[in-house]
Amino acid sequence: MNVLNLSITAAATLLLSGFGTANAGETMKDEGVITCVNDKWDEKEVEKGHKLVDAVQRCMLIPTDRAAEKVVEDCVGKYEYMADGSWKGSGTCTDNRKGGKLYNSWEEGSHLKEYSYKVTGGTEKYAGASGEGTYYYDNLSDTLAGGTYKGTIVLP
């Protein structure tokens, strides 16, 4: 596996960890450290040098604010690797939080310096949430990755 095997973190990737108690209409700072483990990396070579991958990861979002909630995130995504060495990936993550779930989508690729994510909604207190941010991380082994994320979460 290469540096991109764990790119879903998405973080997921994505990626979302609110700071403190959230109130309706509030914009929450979203930044910290992300760590991920690869549960599935199903790679298929469709032609020489051209690979398609289905991936599943579990991540932990550890906010910069030590008092803020740590979040477990479940991510899925698809990647495409080209013979010229370029690649791209996209997918979704679900943050399992106290007070509900928060959903986000993410995009990664060799053409990007930082990867991006968008908050696409949620359940309970996160229903109708929006926001966005960027993240980056590196593979630490074939199954582990770590990095940072920074963005915002906006509650309706």
C-alpha positions as CSV (number, residue, x, y, z in Angstrom):
1,M,0.0,0.0,0.0
2,N,1.1,3.6,-0.6
3,V,0.8,6.9,1.2
4,L,-2.8,7.2,0.1
5,N,-4.1,3.9,1.5
6,L,-5.5,5.6,4.5
7,S,-6.6,8.8,2.9
8,I,-10.3,8.4,3.9
9,T,-9.7,10.0,7.1
10,A,-11.3,11.8,6.8
11,A,-11.6,12.4,7.9
12,A,-12.7,12.4,7.0
13,T,-11.9,12.9,5.7
14,L,-12.7,13.9,7.3
15,L,-12.3,15.7,10.3
16,L,-15.1,17.1,12.5
17,S,-14.8,17.8,16.2
18,G,-16.8,20.5,17.8
19,F,-15.4,22.6,20.6
20,G,-17.6,23.0,23.8
21,T,-21.3,23.1,24.0
22,A,-23.1,24.0,20.7
23,N,-26.1,26.3,20.5
24,A,-28.4,26.8,17.5
25,G,-26.9,29.2,14.9
26,E,-23.5,28.8,16.4
27,T,-20.3,28.5,14.4
28,M,-18.0,26.1,16.1
29,K,-14.2,25.9,15.6
30,D,-13.2,22.5,14.2
31,E,-9.5,21.7,14.5
32,G,-7.2,19.1,15.9
33,V,-5.4,15.8,15.3
34,I,-6.9,12.9,13.3
35,T,-5.8,9.2,13.6
36,C,-7.2,6.4,11.4
37,V,-7.0,2.7,11.0
38,N,-7.8,0.9,7.7
39,D,-10.5,-1.8,8.1
40,K,-10.7,-2.5,4.3
41,W,-8.6,-1.7,1.3
42,D,-10.1,-3.6,-1.6
43,E,-7.8,-2.9,-4.6
44,K,-8.6,-4.0,-8.1
45,E,-6.3,-3.4,-11.1
46,V,-8.6,-2.8,-14.1
47,E,-5.7,-2.5,-16.5
48,K,-1.9,-2.2,-16.1
49,G,-1.2,0.7,-13.7
50,H,-4.9,1.7,-13.3
51,K,-6.4,0.7,-10.0
52,L,-9.7,1.2,-8.3
53,V,-10.1,0.9,-4.5
54,D,-13.0,0.5,-2.1
55,A,-11.9,1.6,1.4
56,V,-13.4,1.6,4.9
57,Q,-11.8,3.3,7.9
58,R,-12.3,4.2,11.5
59,C,-10.9,7.4,12.8
60,M,-10.5,9.3,16.0
61,L,-10.7,13.1,16.0
62,I,-8.8,14.7,18.9
63,P,-9.6,18.4,19.2
64,T,-6.9,21.0,20.0
65,D,-9.0,22.0,22.9
66,R,-8.3,19.3,25.5
67,A,-11.7,19.7,27.2
68,A,-13.6,19.2,24.0
69,E,-15.3,15.9,23.0
70,K,-13.1,13.3,21.3
71,V,-15.0,11.9,18.3
72,V,-15.1,8.4,16.7
73,E,-15.6,8.6,12.9
74,D,-16.6,5.9,10.4
75,C,-15.6,6.6,6.8
76,V,-16.0,4.9,3.4
77,G,-14.6,6.0,0.1
78,K,-13.5,5.2,-3.4
79,Y,-10.1,5.9,-5.0
80,E,-8.7,5.8,-8.5
81,Y,-5.0,5.5,-9.2
82,M,-3.7,6.2,-12.7
83,A,-0.7,4.7,-14.5
84,D,1.0,8.2,-14.5
85,G,1.0,8.2,-10.7
86,S,-1.9,10.6,-10.2
87,W,-4.8,9.7,-8.0
88,K,-8.1,11.0,-6.7
89,G,-10.6,9.9,-4.0
90,S,-13.9,10.8,-2.5
91,G,-16.3,9.5,0.1
92,T,-18.3,10.2,3.3
93,C,-17.8,10.0,7.0
94,T,-20.2,9.8,10.0
95,D,-19.1,11.3,13.3
96,N,-20.6,9.5,16.3
97,R,-21.0,12.3,18.8
98,K,-22.8,13.0,22.1
99,G,-26.1,14.6,21.0
100,G,-26.2,13.0,17.5
101,K,-24.4,12.2,14.4
102,L,-22.6,14.6,12.0
103,Y,-22.2,13.7,8.3
104,N,-19.5,15.0,6.0
105,S,-18.2,14.4,2.5
106,W,-14.5,14.6,1.5
107,E,-12.3,14.9,-1.5
108,E,-8.6,14.0,-1.9
109,G,-6.1,13.8,-4.7
110,S,-2.6,14.2,-6.0
111,H,-3.6,17.5,-7.5
112,L,-4.4,19.0,-4.0
113,K,-2.0,20.4,-1.4
114,E,-4.7,20.0,1.3
115,Y,-7.8,17.7,1.2
116,S,-11.2,19.2,1.8
117,Y,-14.4,18.2,3.6
118,K,-17.9,19.6,3.8
119,V,-20.4,19.1,6.6
120,T,-23.6,17.8,4.9
121,G,-26.0,17.5,7.9
122,G,-26.6,15.2,10.8
123,T,-29.1,14.0,13.4
124,E,-30.5,15.4,16.6
125,K,-28.7,18.6,17.6
126,Y,-26.6,18.3,14.3
127,A,-29.7,18.1,12.0
128,G,-29.2,20.7,9.2
129,A,-25.6,21.4,10.2
130,S,-23.2,22.8,7.6
131,G,-19.6,23.8,7.5
132,E,-16.3,23.0,5.8
133,G,-12.6,22.6,6.3
134,T,-9.3,21.1,5.2
135,Y,-7.1,18.3,6.4
136,Y,-3.9,16.4,5.7
137,Y,-2.3,13.3,7.0
138,D,0.4,10.8,6.3
139,N,0.5,7.0,6.5
140,L,2.4,5.8,9.5
141,S,2.2,2.1,8.4
142,D,0.2,0.0,6.0
143,T,-2.9,0.3,8.3
144,L,-2.4,3.5,10.3
145,A,-2.5,7.2,9.4
146,G,-2.3,10.5,11.3
147,G,-2.5,14.2,10.6
148,T,-4.4,17.4,11.3
149,Y,-7.7,19.1,10.3
150,K,-9.1,22.6,10.5
151,G,-12.5,24.1,9.7
152,T,-15.9,25.1,11.1
153,I,-19.2,23.5,11.9
154,V,-22.3,25.7,11.7
155,L,-25.5,24.7,13.5
156,P,-28.8,25.8,12.1
